[in-house]
Amino acid sequence: MESFFKRNLTINCRGKLVSLEKPTVMGIVNVTPDSFYDGGKYNRSLSAVLKQVEKHLDEGATFIDVGGYSSRPNAKNISVEEEQSRVLPVIKEIVKNFPEVLISIDTFRSEVAIRAVNEGASIVNDISAGNLDVKMPGTVAELQVPYIAMHMKGTPQTMQQNPVYNDVVKDLIYFFSKKMDEFNLLGINDVILDVGFGFGKTVEDNYRLLKHLDRFKLFKIPILVGVSRKSMLYKPLDISPELALNATTVAHTIALQNGANILRAHDVKEAMEAIRLVDELNFV
């Protein structure tokens, strides 16, 4: 029975098998002018991007997540061409300088995903799980790369306009049940689940999902958690994102105890420390 219910925690990144049995960290690199925490830090200089990537990798990141479309609430909508102009040169330069790097392209657009994978990205990270571009799941199946499928209510421009659920945990389990049927029929081999903290959820919704994250282990696939410096952490404490590192580590610790396999983080060193300390619980 234990073998039958065992989760599949190995993903194939363009021929490289990556085990997520032990949690890993995905370092964030936003090449946008308006992301909620690091907007404008890396969109002006490739050297700044490469320096941040090197820092993430030195601190233990397994993946680098590159995004060129800000998905913060009420973010400006940009064209496919502008998004591509932001991310494609960056991915090309990262691959050139760090040939073994595993890059995730953070996009909901199939056109951007295709171009990014052709430049060297090995994972597609879609904040809408295919809802904003119906071509995306089929595209990922053709690309044969892992697919991070995230739940979001609405769009980045509308998601925080009074989001309402019957039961946020049950509603998301139903959402992912339907999505997994779709993905399996298309032939997507590796799916990573992301409940979408902060994407069309109230603060209370976010904490219910964090508390019951282990419920999503029933899908027997890896779980990614993206809570780094988000408003669910800094608003209850009445602080800014810049002061939310400690809160992020607390949330990471809870997520790890409840089944998280990948921590998507701005601060890789601290996320790795959380992983190491939670791992110590397995030996006592």
N, C-alpha and C positions, 0 to 999 in steps of 0.2 A: 504493500500500500504506500509506503514512504516513497518508493521509486516511482509509482504511478502518479503521485501528486507533486513530484519534484519540479521546481520551476526551471525553465530553460534560461540560464543566465550566461550563455556564451553567444556573442554576436560576431558576424563575419563582416569585417570592414575591408572590402576590396581584396579579399584573399588572406587577410590577417585575422586570425581568430583571437578575440578579446574576451577573457573571462571576467564576469562581473560578480562572481561568487563573493569576492571581497570588494566592498564599495570603492568607487573611484570618484575623481573630481573632474568636472568639465570647466575649464577656465573661460571666462567671458571676455570677448573682445568686440565691443560695439563700435563700428565705424560710422557713427551717426552724430549729428550735431545736437540732438535733443533727447537722448535716452535719459531716464529719470535720475540715474546716479552718475554714469560716466560719459554722458553726452558731450561731444566735443573734444574728448581727451585724445582720441586716436584717429580722427577723421582728416587731420591736416597733414600728417607726416607718416610715411611708411616706416621710417626709423623708429618712431614712437610705438608703432604697432609691433614691430619686430622685437623691440626691447620688452614690451609687455608679454609677448608670447614666450620669449626666453625666460622671463621671470616665472610665468605660470608653469612652464615645463620644469625648470629648476626646482620649483617648490612641490612638484609631484603630480601635476595634472596629466591625466591620460588623454584627454580630448581638449581641443580648442574650438570654441563656438564663435563663429564669425557672423555678425548680423549687420545689415545696412538699412533696416527699416525699423524705426522706433515704434514699439508696440505699447508704450505707456498710455494711460487713459487720455483720450482726446488728442492723440498724436496726429501730426499732419500726414495726410496720405500723399505718397510720392509715386512717381511712375516706375514701371519696370526698368526702363532705361537708366533712371537715376540710381535705383537700387543696385543694378548690375555695375554701374560705374564706380560705386563705392566698394563693393565686395570682391569683384573679380580680380583687380590688380593686387588686392591685399592677399587673397588666397594664393595667387601665383607666386607672390614674393615669399610668403610663409613656406610654401612647399620648396621653393628654391633654397631657402636658408635652413630649413628643418625637414629634410626629405622623409623622415620616418614619422612625421607628425600625423595625428588622426584629427582631421578637421570636420566639424559639423557646420553645415550652412543653415543659418537661422532664417528661414523664409517660408512664406505660405504660397509662393508663386512657382508653378512648375517650370516656367521658362528660366527663372533664376536658378532653380535646383539643377536643371540639366547643364547649364553653363558652368555652375560652380563645381559639379562633380567632374566635368570634363577638365577643369583646371586643377583638380586634385582633392576636392572634398570627398569624404568617405561616409558621411551620415547626413540625412536630411532631417532638420528640426522644424516641424510645422506647427505653429501656434493654434491652427484651426483644425487639425486632423483631417484636412481635405474639404472643409466646409466653405472656405473662401476661394478655393480653386478646385473644382471637381475633377480636374485632370491630374491633380497631384498624386493621389494614391496609385493610379495606373502608371504614372511616370516613374514613381519610386520602384514599382514592381519591375519595370523595364530596366531601370538603372541597377537593380539588384544591390541596393545599399540598405543599411538599417534605417528605420523610420521612427523618429520620435513624434508620437501623435499626442497632442495636447488638447485638453478641453478648454474652450472659451465660449462664453455666451455672447453672441453678437459679434461686433467688430471692435478693434481698438478705439474707434471713435464713439462707440455706443455702449460698450460692455459694462460700464459702471453706472448706467442710468437705471437705477432701481432693479438690480438683478433679484429674481425671486425663484425659489425652488420649493417643491413639495417636501423633499428631504434631499439635501445636497449630496449625501453619500450614495443613497439609493439611485438618485437621478443620474449620477455620473457612472455608476456601475451599469445601468441600463444603456447609457450612451456608449460606453466602451464595448459592451456586449455586441451592439449593432455594428460598431466600427470594426471589431475583430472579425466578425462574419464577412464583412466587405473585404477586408485586407486579405483574409485567407483565400477567398474566392479569386482575388486578383493575383495571388502568388507572392505576396510580400513575405519574405522569410523571417526577418527580424524586426519585431515591433517593440518599441520602448514606450511605456505609458507615462504620461505626465498629467496630473489632475488639474494643472493650471492655476496655481495659487495666485490670487490677485487679478485673474482674468474673468471678470463678470461674477465676482463673489464679494459678499460683505466680509467684514473682519470676522464675524461669527462663523460664516461659512468656511472661511479659510482654516480656522482653528478646529472646526468639526472634521474637516478633511485631514488635517495633520494628526488629530487624535485617533482617527479611524483609518489611517493610511494602510494599515495591514490588511484591511478588507480587500484591497485591490490586488493582493497577492494571489487571489483566486484565479486571475488570468494567467498565472504561471509564466509571466514575462517580466523583464526588468522594469523597475520604477525609477524615474528621474524626478528629482525635487528641485524646484527653482524658487527659493524664498529669499535669496541673498538681498539684504538691505531693503526689502519691500515694505510698503506702507502697512501691511498687516503686523509688522514688527515695530516700526517707528511711530505710528499713530497712537497706539495704546500707551506708549511711553512718553509721548509728547516730545519727541526728539527729531532730528533730521536724518536722512539716509546716511550722511557722513558719520554720524555717531551710532549707527546701528550694527556695528560689527559684532559686539558682544551678543546682542539679541539674535543675530544671524547664527552664531555658534550654538546658542541654546536651541533654536529651531532645528538646526542641522542634527544636533544630538537626538532630539525627539524623533526626527524623521528616520535616522539610522536605526533607532531602536524599534521603529515600526515598519521596517522593511525597505528603506530607500537603498538603491544600488548605485545611483549616480547623483552627486551633488553638483548642481550648476551654480558656480560661485564667482564673485568678483575677487575674493580673497582666498587663494588656493592654499596657502600655508596653514591658515586657521582651519579650513575645511579638512585638510589632511590630518591635522592634530585631533579634530573631533573623531575622525574615522579610527585613528590609532587608539584613542582612549576608549571608545565604545567597543573596539575589538578586544580590549583587555577583559571585558566582561565575559567573554567566551572561555576564559582560562581560569575563572574562579568559581 
